[in-house]
Amino acid sequence: MIRADIQYAAPDWSALKGLFDGSKLLRPGVSVPEVAGLGSGRSVYLATPYRREVTNADGRFDRWLGRQAASAAALWSWRLAQEGASAVSPVILSTAICEIGIDLGQGPDPLDDSFWSAWCLPLMRDAAVFAVPPISGWDRSIGVWREACWALERNVPVCLIASPVAEVC
């Protein structure tokens, strides 16, 4: 069990790695094919940074930055798909939902943590493994941190994907 002071504090991946040292639950430096193998026949939850990455200097949602976050997640979803994994990315899905909502002048608010946390829960419950790709900001993302802690508390493996030799994004 992860202590609440760890789960709800600022992300401290070194402490989390120490807590799970020797277990097969938190797996740093994992390759994309390894992640795909762990998710065989079930979904892989793709945990990627969002909120901090999609807000402008005024702290407001920036649609273009939202698209950039979705594109970064889509690249990793594509990489996993190439290995046969069915990666589910809430960032990709929520971006499409928010685009429609913005165009219609209706919600949901892209920055409503309560709404999106509840919305992501069924996707999280269905995943065989959580994958955290090395997208800029992953290690300081509160959302990625909380999703990883949630998975680890439920004995669901969390894979910190190794950086590829040539980074695309």
C-alpha positions in Angstrom: 0.0 0.0 0.0 1.3 3.4 -0.9 1.2 5.9 2.0 -1.1 8.9 1.4 1.7 11.3 2.1 3.5 9.8 -1.0 0.5 9.5 -3.3 -0.8 13.0 -2.7 2.6 14.8 -2.5 4.5 16.2 -5.4 5.8 13.4 -7.7 8.9 11.7 -6.2 9.8 8.9 -8.6 13.0 8.0 -6.8 11.1 7.4 -3.6 8.5 5.3 -5.4 11.2 3.3 -7.1 12.8 2.7 -3.7 9.4 1.6 -2.3 8.9 -0.9 -5.1 12.5 -2.0 -5.5 12.7 -5.8 -6.1 9.0 -6.0 -7.1 7.8 -6.5 -10.6 5.2 -3.8 -10.2 7.1 -0.6 -10.9 9.4 -1.3 -13.9 11.7 1.5 -15.0 13.5 1.4 -18.4 11.0 -0.9 -20.1 10.9 -1.2 -23.9 7.8 -0.8 -26.0 7.7 -4.5 -27.0 8.0 -5.5 -23.3 5.0 -3.2 -22.4 3.0 -4.8 -25.3 3.8 -8.3 -24.0 2.5 -7.4 -20.5 -0.7 -6.0 -21.9 -1.3 -9.0 -24.1 -5.0 -9.4 -24.8 -6.0 -6.5 -22.6 -5.7 -2.7 -22.7 -2.6 -0.7 -21.9 -3.4 2.6 -20.1 -1.2 5.3 -21.5 -0.4 7.8 -18.7 0.8 11.0 -20.2 1.1 14.6 -18.9 -1.7 17.0 -19.6 -2.8 19.8 -17.4 0.5 21.6 -17.0 1.3 21.1 -20.6 -2.0 22.6 -22.0 -2.2 25.8 -20.0 -0.9 29.1 -21.2 0.9 31.7 -19.2 -2.4 33.0 -17.8 -3.3 29.5 -16.5 -6.0 29.0 -19.1 -6.5 26.1 -21.4 -4.8 26.5 -24.8 -6.4 24.5 -27.6 -3.2 24.3 -29.6 -1.2 23.0 -26.6 -4.0 20.4 -26.1 -3.5 19.2 -29.6 0.2 19.0 -29.0 -0.3 16.9 -25.9 -2.7 14.6 -27.8 -0.1 14.3 -30.7 2.6 13.3 -28.2 0.4 10.6 -26.7 -0.7 9.5 -30.2 2.9 8.8 -31.1 3.3 6.5 -28.2 0.0 4.9 -28.8 1.1 4.2 -32.4 4.4 2.7 -31.1 2.5 0.4 -28.8 0.0 -0.5 -31.6 3.0 -1.4 -33.9 3.9 -4.1 -31.2 0.3 -5.4 -31.0 -0.8 -3.5 -27.9 -4.2 -1.8 -27.5 -3.1 1.4 -25.8 -5.9 3.6 -24.4 -5.0 7.2 -24.0 -7.3 9.4 -22.0 -5.4 12.4 -23.4 -6.2 11.5 -27.0 -9.8 10.7 -26.2 -10.4 13.8 -24.0 -8.9 16.1 -26.5 -11.4 15.0 -29.2 -14.2 15.3 -26.7 -13.1 18.8 -25.6 -12.7 20.0 -29.2 -16.3 19.2 -29.9 -17.4 20.8 -26.6 -15.5 23.9 -27.4 -16.9 24.1 -30.9 -20.5 23.7 -29.5 -19.9 26.2 -26.7 -20.5 23.5 -24.1 -18.4 21.4 -21.6 -16.7 19.5 -20.4 -14.0 21.9 -19.2 -10.6 20.5 -20.3 -9.1 21.5 -16.9 -11.9 20.0 -14.6 -9.8 17.5 -12.6 -12.9 16.1 -10.8 -14.7 15.4 -14.1 -11.7 13.8 -15.9 -10.6 11.8 -12.9 -14.0 10.1 -12.7 -14.1 9.8 -16.5 -10.7 8.0 -16.6 -11.6 5.5 -13.8 -13.3 2.9 -16.0 -10.3 3.0 -18.4 -7.9 2.6 -15.5 -9.9 -0.3 -14.1 -9.8 -2.2 -17.4 -6.1 -1.9 -18.0 -3.7 -4.8 -17.6 -0.7 -2.5 -17.4 0.0 1.2 -17.2 2.6 2.7 -19.5 4.4 6.0 -18.9 6.3 7.1 -21.9 9.2 9.6 -21.7 7.2 12.6 -22.9 8.5 15.9 -21.7 6.9 16.7 -18.3 6.0 13.1 -17.4 8.1 13.1 -14.2 6.5 16.2 -12.7 3.0 15.5 -13.8 0.6 15.2 -10.9 -1.9 13.3 -13.1 0.7 10.7 -14.2 1.9 10.4 -10.6 -1.6 9.8 -9.2 -2.5 7.3 -12.0 0.7 5.4 -11.4 0.1 5.3 -7.6 -3.5 4.2 -8.2 -2.3 1.3 -10.4 0.5 0.2 -8.0 -2.0 0.2 -5.0 -4.0 -2.3 -7.1 -1.0 -4.5 -8.0 -1.2 -3.4 -11.7 2.3 -3.1 -13.2 3.5 0.4 -14.1 6.1 0.6 -16.9 8.3 3.6 -17.2 9.2 3.3 -20.9 12.8 3.8 -21.8 13.7 6.7 -24.1 14.3 5.7 -27.7 17.7 6.4 -29.2 16.2 9.1 -31.5 13.5 11.1 -29.8 10.7 12.1 -32.2 8.8 14.4 -29.8 
